[in-house]
Amino acid sequence: MAIDEAFNKTVKYYDDWIRKAVPGYDDLFTVAKELIPFGTNDPIQVLDLGAGTGLFSQQVLEQWPQARFVLYDIAGKMLDVARERFRDFPDRFRYVTADYRNLDNAGNFDLVISSLSIHHLDDQEKRHLCREVYGVLRNPGIFLNIDLIKGPTHYLEELYCADWYDKMRRAGAPDEEIKAGIERRLAYDRDALMGDQIRWLREAGFSDADCVYRNYKMGLFLGLKRSEKTP
């Protein structure tokens, strides 16, 4: 099954599922918003990669009500949910059902965000995407990526995954949804090491790059595009 088909099948329960499937969900997004350096009334331009149903964009919109958004996702039915979510803002949102590995015609942005999507790319594609993101960002600009982290050894990977699945169950995720999530993971996920993800950001040109928050498998990666004179 193609990856877009697999995620289109989840639209009825995805929003509820993801809140249970992401350990530290509220903390992750709280920290992400704390890192965004723009004033809350600034009309920032935001690009959401692998936007899905628009959960990350919603978090940004709530704090930056003047922002404008472009949402990319290969799964059209997921974007249909996002369209309904943001139906009161028809002039502020644009939806692109496409592969985001090529951003030549995307535009220019102050903020690029992504949540639990880029780990579906292989390492070379991730590395290339970091350069693409750097290219569409204005200066100053910021890239925030909430994504999975591969354990550096087989033992640690198994430990992190066991912790993750246990936290899903304790959060109330039904067993059938956990099973379906694990099946999607085995079929489509290509997690990368934390150090590699930071290195690719730095190689792309980001002046500052780090994993600023981590919960076992989950990490929040930051890339800042700024001149040396920018504070």
Buried (B, 14 or more C-beta within 10 A) or exposed (E): EEEBEBBBBBBEEBBEBBBBBBBBBEBBBEBBBEBBBBEEEEEBBBBBBBBBBBBBBBBBBEEBEEBBBBBBBBBBBBBBBBBEBBEEEEEBBEBBBBEBBEBEEBEEBBBBBBBBBBBBBEBEBBBBBBBBBBBBBEEBBBBBBBBBBBBEEEEEBEBBBEBBBEBBEEBEBBEEBBEBBBEBBEEBEBBBEBEBBBBBBBEBBBBEBBBBBBBBBBBBBBBBBBEEEEE
